[in-house]
Amino acid sequence: MTDLGIRQRDRHVLRQGYSAAVRRFEIASIVVYTAAMAWLFSEIIARIVRSPFLALAAFMVGFVAADFVSGFVHWMADTWGTADWPLIGKALIRPFREHHVDQKEITRHGFVETNGNNCFISIPAAVGAALLPDDTGWFFLAAMAFAMCLAIFGTNQFHKWAHMDAPPKLARLLQRASLILPPDHHAVHHSAPYAKYYCITVGWLNEALFRFRFFQTLERVITWLTGLIPREDDIGKRAAIAVAQQPLPPLPELPKIVLPSIELQDVTGQPEPE
């Protein structure tokens, strides 16, 4: 990795992309997200009371789904597009590119800058879930979406704590229990060229997605269809081409199942005659 010749943008230039317009966009996203989540909660609270165990199962699935969504969005922002794009580039892509240049910048973000992006991403899912019919199958999906959107709201806070030298005590306990993103686990992503371990809610899915070549395969399909080079805007064209040409990671080997040898006996419990 040291020979890739990675070229990243100046962190001060990237920081200048956080304009007053971007901040207004983030504030609006938080307001709309809060209203959408309140609406969704009012739609499902009665069913939660009537079916608490079903709701708990949906919440657990939603938490894992949030980890996947965080990884997918992170991968998209790290890999494609440019921070120069209006709105999406400046509000969603730029923070990830800035974060690769200066990992500690996220620890200096306030509430709005930390959470505005995640709120924007969750709004369509929250509104869609609130419009679902009120039967058992749809309730499970709506409750799952509620938990997913709630966990996504916390994702950048978990991410921020993973980069802090002294996070709050409760955060440290949750990190040690691997219930939110642990710092040592997330450090894998911050090894150049920043091409693995994208999930940042809790990180449970990172190794599986990497070993099963999920994002690597998507990158090759998109490159084949469009000719675009993944990460070109983030690490420079030369390094991006070198990374894209690396072989895929080996697929995990399935465990061998060895059955114990059992001596056959007849109904009397005596060994069978040879």
Secondary structure, DSSP 8 states (H G I E B T S, - for coil): -TTS------HHHHHHT--HHHHHHHHHHHHHHHHHHHHHHHHHHHHHHH-HHHHHHHHHHHHHHHHHHHHHHHHHHHHSS-TTSTTHIIIIIHHHHHHHH-GGGGGG--HHHHHHHHHHHHHHHHHHHHTS-SSHHHHHHHHHHHHHHHHHHHHHHHHHHHH-SS--HHHHHHHHTTSS--HHHHTTTTSTT--S----SS-TTHHHHHHTTHHHHHHHHHHHHH---TTHHHH-HHHHHHHHTS------------------B-TTS-B---
